Amino acid sequence: MKNLDIKFEEIPIKKISYKSIEKKMNAFIEQLKAASDYKSGLKVINAYERYMSKFSTNVTVISIRYSLNTQDKVIAKYQDQVDEMSPLISNLSNKWNKVLLSLPYRAELEKKFSHYYFQMIENSLKSFDEKIIPELIEINKLTSNYDRIVGSAQIEYKGGVYNLSQMSKFTKSRLREERREASIKVDEFFAEHEKELGDLYGNLVLLRDKAAKKLGYKDFTELGYLSLGRVDYDAEMVKKYREQIAEEVVPVAQKLYKAQAKRIGIPFKKMYSYDYNLSFLSGNPEPIGDTKYLVDSATKMYHEMSKESGEFFDFMKEHHLLDLDARPGKQPGGYMTFLDTYKFPFIFSNFNGTEGDVSTLTHEVGHAFQGYLSRNIKPSDLQSPTMESCEIHSMSMEFFAWPWMNLFFGEQADKYRFSHLCDSIEFLPYGITIDEFQHWVYAHPTATHEERCAAYQEIERKYTPQKVYPDEMKVAKHGGWWLRQGHVFDVPFYYIDYTLAQVCAFQFLVEMNKNRDKAWKKYVKLCKMGGKYPFVHLLEKAHLRNPFIEGNVAKVIRPLKKILSGFDESKF
């Protein structure tokens, strides 16, 4: 296709004119109203799709460039413009969707695009109305401001200056005093910004609550679920799922933590939060090369993994779609996003020399591989699944990469595999902590920052009772750990998605240990489905256990204990 030879840095940012976009979208709306039959309507729909693809691609490029350098004032202005404009664009999309749903030949369109596509549109109409545009504009500004604040971190330590991602290698040091000092330094950054972030979040919660009530909802929870496209499960099902994690996984995680304490030679009752960052007395597994080495190793791995994955990874490198190193001003974390016009997945990360570099790379490659395999699905809204489904692709890819870990870690490959599985299990209680906290927050929208911290502290003690913070980590000690979890600010209720997907990814790990080729074919088939089905229906299509069904979490966790017992911890 055209532009296929372009590199990411060569993609131009086009000036955004709301008046021009409004004029064009209104013209499409009028054309669709005038289209009296299926054939003429389909022609308008396809033209509208092409136009919106170009617009969304431009917005995505701006978002990527902003995350690469949150301190770039020119890009920041573009991002501010997008934040202000996107609710207005959503309003125009809403008008388009209302016309689309009312077409007399809708049944013919449903045959072409699927019933679920129209279900998604109906869902979007329930979660948006022009009356909440003022709230959405302010919400966008506040979430970008959060990213700006955490991206601005410049922490002085040991003669250097580091951002939050770069500090991670020090918080995982073999030296306990260094782990402690580095963890305190990170906490001090949040202490310095606690009031600002606490106030920012309080305003976000009130704005979201106000928007929900304007639309007739009791509180933001139901609106939040609708906004995430959850059409086949609700908050009550999530609550019962959390209960399964509490009953089946929390005890397993506690045993793993006790074993970890024994490995690193610290009595369990004397472990502090920063001690859990170190998995082995000999040190955590570390990649045996720099970023170039890791990318070269990944190239070899993906070519050996399958023909599709090899072609995909070459494509990513050829078009410069990997930005992996941590830098001052770069937004923390990692993500994959998609440039629809170019059919480009883009991977963003913050490599810092720890084992997390490999986990993040394989994780984001899982997202990107799915995007690459689904890039030609039409309409484009069906290319990407809802978020919890997307995370199955990423977390499963982490496990499919296991046989090649010797490329990244050499003799420490088994140490990585063992710690990776332990971390994945231990993540589940933390994931439900963040989720239950968010449900509490939106049920108590007028709570103070102190009350939110107290609620988080209580929930944290319930699911991760091993976490004890030193007095010097003042923010974390009084329940403010959640301030560093960007999902809480940016995408409410998203975090449970990681845990749901992890339960599904564990199933691929068990299956690949029995028959890797069969498991891989099943995985590729899942990726190629894209977003054609909602989460629960997708699990049925992929023949994966549904985490919401009572007893399924236990069935998934049970074989993992056997896999863990197959490692000889004494070698680590």
N, C-alpha and C positions, 0 to 999 in steps of 0.2 A: 504494500500500500504506500501512498505518498508519505513523505517525511520519515520513512523508515530508517534512513541513514543518518538522521539527526542525533546529536548527543544532547544529554539533558541540559548542560550549561549553555547550549546554543538555542534553546527554546525561548522565544521572546515573551516578555510580559506585555500584554496589550492593555492600554488605558481603558479603564472601565467607565462607561457613561450610563448611568441609570436611565436617563431619559431615552437613550437609544435602545436600551434593552427593553424598557417598558413599551416603547412603540412597536418593536418587533414582536414581543410576546403577545401584545393585544391584537396585533394583526393576525397572528396564528390562531388566537382564540376565535376571532370573527370568521376566519376561513373554515375552522372546524364546525362552527355553528351553521355555516352555509353548505357544508358538505352533506348532501342528501342521501348518499348511499355508501356502502362499505368501501368500494373501490376509491372513490374520491376522498373519503375520510382517512383511509389508510395512507394515501399520498400525503396528506397534510400532517398526519401523525409522524411519518418518517422524516419529513422536512423539519418538523419541530424537534424531533430527537437529534438530528444532526446539528441543529443550531445550539441546543442546550448542551450537547457534548462539548462543543467548542468553548462555550461559556464556563462550564464546570471545570474543564481542563485548565483554563486560564486562572481560575480561582485556586485550583489545587497547586499550580506552579507558584503562585504567590504564597500560599500557605507553607509549601516546602521551603522556599527561599527564606521566609521569615523564621522558620524553626532552625534553619542552618545558621542564622545569625540574628538573634532577637534584638541586637543592639544596632542593627543597620536602620538608620532613621528613614531612609527612602522606602525600603521594603515595609517598615513598620507603618508608614502612612498608607501604603497599599492595603495592608492587612486591616488597618482601622477602617478603611473605606469598605472593604468586604464585610467586616463585622456589622457595619451600619446598614449596608445594603441587603444582606442576605435575607433578613425577614421580609423585606419588601418584595424580593424575588420569590420568596415562598408564597407570598400572598397572590402573586400573579400565577404561580404554578397551581395554587388552590383553585383559582378561577378556571384554569385550563382543565383541571381534574373534574370539576363539577360538570363542565360541558361534556367531557369524555364519558362520564358515567350516565349521562342522560341521553346519549345517542340512541336512536331507534334501532340501529343495527349492532348494538352492544354485544348481543349473543354471538354474532359472527366474529367480532373482535376477541371475545373471550376464547373462542376456539383456536384463534391464532396465537394469542398472547398468554393464555391460561387463566383459569378462574382466580388463582392466587394473585396474579398481577393486579386484578381489579380489587381483590380483597386488600392488597397493600394500599391501593389508592383510597379506598373507603376508610382505611385505618388512618391514613395521613390527614384526611378531612376531619376526623374526630380529634386530631391532636393539634390542629392549627386553625386560626381564624384571624382576620386582619385586626380584630380588637386587641390582640395581644402583641402586636408589632412593637409598641413602645417598650414592653418588658423584654422581648427577645433582643432588641437592639442593645439594651443595657446589659443583658446577660452575656452577649457576645463580647462586649467591651471588657467586662469583668474577667471572663475566662482568659482572654488574651493578656490581660494585665497580670493574672496569676502566672501564666507562662513567662511573661517578661520578668517578673520578680525572681522566680526560681532559676531562670536562665541567666540572670545577672550575677549569680553567686561567684565570688572570687575570694576563696578561702586561703589565707596564708598559713602554710604549714611546712615545716622543715626546709625553709629557705625557698619554697616555691609558692606559686599561686594556682589554685585548682578550682574547677567547678564541681558541682555536686557529684556528677558521674565519675570524675577523676579521683575524688576522695575515696571511692569505694575500695580501691586497692589497699589503702591504709587501714580502713575499717576491718579488713580481712587479714591483717598481718599476723604472722606467727608470734610476734612479740605482743604479749597481753597489754603492756603499757601503751604501745603504739595503737592497738585497736581501741583502747579506752580514750586516748587523747584525740584520735581522729574522729571517733563517734561523738565526743563532746564538742569538737569543732563544728561538725555538721549541725548538731543540736543548737549550738550558739547562733548559727545563721538563722535558724527558724525562730529562735528567741528574739533576735533582733527584728524580725519581720512578723512576729506572732500577732501583734495587735492589728497590723495592716492586713494580714491574711485572714485573721479571724473576722474582722469587720467586712472584708470583701466577701467571705463565704456567707456571713449573715445576710448581706444584701442579696446575694445570689438566691439563697433559700427563700427569702421574702418575695423576690421577684417571681420565682418559679411558682410559689404558692399562690400569688396573686393571679398569675396567668391561668393556673388550673381552675381557680374559683371563677374567673371570668368566663371560662368555658363550661362551667356547671359541674365541675368535679369537686368531691369532698376535700381533697388535698392533692398534692402533686404526684403522689405515688402512681395512681392510675394513669395520669397523663404521661408520666415518665416511662411507664411500660409501653404505652401506645407509641410514644416517640421512638422507641427502640424497635418497633415493628413486631412486638410480641403478640401474636394472634392466637397461639395455641397453648399458652400457660399464663398463670397469673401469680400475684403476690402470695396467695395462700399455698399454692403448689411449691413455690420457692421456700416458704417457711418450713414446710414438711421436709423438703430436701435438705435444708440446713440441719434439721433434727437428725436426719440420717448421717450427715457428716459428723455431727456432735457425738452420736452414739458409736459409729463404726470407725471413724478416722482419728478423732481426738485422742483416744487411748493408744492407738498405734503410733501417732506422732509423739506422744509423751515418752513411749518406750525408746523411740529413735533418739530423742533428745537426751535421755539418760545414758544411752550407749555412746552418744557423742561426747558427753561430759567425761565419761570414763576414758574415751580415746585421747582426749586432750589433757587429761590429768587434773581436772578441776572438779571438786565435789559438786554434785548436781545442785545442792541447796545453796552453793556459793557462786553459781554461774550468774553472770550479768548478761543483759541483752546483747552487748557487743561480743561476748564470748561465743555466741551461737553463729557468728560470722565465720568462725574457724572450724572446719570439719575434722581436721586431722592434726596431730602434734607435728607431723612432718610438713605441714603446710597444705593449703588447698591445692588441688591440681591447677597448674598454670599452663597456658598454651606455650608451645616450644618455639614460637616465632612471632614476628610482628604482623601487622595487618596484611601486608603483601603476601607473607607466607601463609596466613590463614586463608586468604582468597585463592591462592594457588592450590592449597590443600582441598578447599571446597570445590574447585574446578575438577580436580582429579576424582573426588568423591562423587560428584553429581554425574560425571561421565560414566563412572562404574555403576552407579545406582540404577540408571535406566537411560534409554535413548532420549526420552522426553525431557528428563531433568538435566541432562547434559546440554541439549540444545537451548533449553531455557536459561541456564546459567551463563552460557556464552553470550546469549542475547543481552542479559543484564550488564555484563562487562563491556560489551561492544558499545552500548549506548550510555555508558557512565551512569548507571542507575543504582549505584551503591555509594552512599556517603556514610562511612563507618567510624571514623575517628572522633573522639571527644575533642572539643576546642572551646576556648573562652567565648562566651556569648551564645553558644549553641544550646538549644533547648535540651533538657535532660530526657533520658528514656530512649525508646526505639519504636518504630512503627513502619508499616507498609501502606502506601496509598497508590492510587491508580490514575494515570493520565489517559482518559478515554479516547481522545482524538488520535493519540499516537499508539494506543494499545500498550502503553508502558507501565509496568509495575515499578515502584520506586521504593528502595529500602533505606531507612534512616536509622542510625545507631550511634552509640557512644562507647567505642572500644576503650578499655582502660587497663588492659594487660591481665585481666582475671579470667577465670573459667566462664564467667558470664558472657564474655565476647563470643564464645562458640555457641552457647545456648541461645543467645540473642540472634546470631546470624542464622542458625538453623531454624529458629522460630519464625523470623521474618521472611526467610526464604519459603517456608511453608505457606505463608500468606500469599507471597508473590507468585509462587508456582500455581496456586489455585487461580489467581487472577489471570495468569498467562494462559492456562488451559481453558478458562471460561471467557476469554476476551472477545470472542465472536458471537456470544449469545445475544439474541435480540428479543425484546428491547433491552437496552443496557442496564435497566433497573433490576434485571434478573441475573446479571453477571455475578454479583456479590451477594452471599447469604447474609442473614442477620448476624449480629456480632458473635453470639455464642457458637453459631455454626462455623463462622470464620476461624475461631480459635481452635477448633478441632484440627483443621489443616495444619496450623502452625505448631501446636503442641505434639501432634503425631509425627511431624517431620523431625522434631527433636529426637524422637526414639528411632525413627528409620535411619538416622545418621549414626547410631551407636556402632555398627560394625566398622566404621571408618575413624573412630576416635583416636586410634593409634597415630593417624596422620597429624592430628592436632596436639596430642598430649604425650606421644611416645610411650614410655614405660608407665606413665600415669593414667593410661586409658581406662583401666578398670576402676581406678580411684575416682575418675570423673563419672563413669557410668553409675557407680554406687552412690556417690554424693548427689548426682543429678536425680536419681530415683527417690532418694531420701528427701531432697528439697521439694520435689514435685508432690510427694505425699504431705509433707509438712506445710506446703502452701495452702492446702484446702481449708484448714481451720482459720488461717489468716484471711483467706478470701471471704469466708462467711462472716468474719468479724466486720470487715469493711461493709459488706452488704447489710447486715443487721443494723449497723450504725446508721447507714443511710435511710433505712426504713424508719428508724427512731427519729432522725432529724426531720424528715418531712411529715411525720406525725406530730412534731412539736416545733413548728416553724418559727415561733417567737422566742425559743430558748436562747439564752445568752451563750457566749463563747465558753464560759466556765461550765455551764450546764452540759453543753455538747461534749466537752472534754471529760466530764465526770461520767457521762453515758458511755463514751468510748472506752474509758478505763474499766468500767463494769463489764462491758461486753468482751473486752480483751482478756480479762481475768477468767472469764467463763470458757473461752475457746483456746487461749494460749497462756495458761496459768504459769508456765515456766518463765515468762518474760518479766524480769526484774531490772529496773533501770537504776543506774547509780544516781546519787543526789545531784551530781553535776549536770546531768542531762535533764534540765528542769522542765523543758517543754514535753518531752516524752514521758517523764515521770508523772506529770499531772494529767496525762491522757491526751496529749496533743500530737501523737505520732501521725494521726490521719492527715495533718497539714501537708505532709510530704507526698501524699498519694494523689497525684494529679487527676485521676479518674473521678475522685470525689467532687472536684470543682468543675471539671470539664464535661463529663458524661455521666450524670446521675444514674445509678442502678446498673451500670455496665459491669462492675467488677465481678459479680456472680458468674458472668459469662465464662471467665477463665476457669472457674472451678467446674462448671458443667462440662466444658470442653475437655478439662483434664481427666475427668472420669471416662470420657469417650476415648481419649488418646491412650489411656492405660489399656483399653481393650485392644488397640492396635499393637501395643507392645507385647501383650500376651500372645496375640495371633501371629506376630512376626517371629516369635521364638519357636512357634510350632511349624509355620510354613511361610517364609518370608515372601516368596513370589506371589502366593495367594493373597496375603495381606496387602502387598503393594498394589496389586491390580484392584483390590477393593478400595484402596485409598485414592488411586487415580480416578476411579469411577466416581467417588464422592466429590473430588475436586471438579470434575467435568460437569457435575450437576449444577455448579454455581449456586445461584439463589433462586432456583426454580420452585423450591418448597420451603415452608416454615420449619422451624427447628425440630419439633416432634415428628413431623411427617418425613423430614430428611433422615432422621435416625431410623425410621421404619424402612425407607428406601435403601439405606446403607447397611441394614441388618446390624445395628448397634443397640446395646441396651439403653433404655430410657432412664436417666438418673432420677426422674420424678417418681418412678414406680417403686413403691416400698420394697425394700430388700435388694434392689439392684446395686446400690452402692456397696453393700457387703459382698455381693457376688464379684464385683470388680476388684475390690481391695484384697480379697482372700489370696488369689494367685500371686499378687505382688510380694507377699511375705515369703513365698517360696523363691522368687527371683532374688530377693535381698539375701536370703540365707545361702544362696549359691556363691556369694562373694566371700573371700577370705579377708576379713577386716585387719587381721594381724599383719598383712603385707603393706597396709597403708600407713 
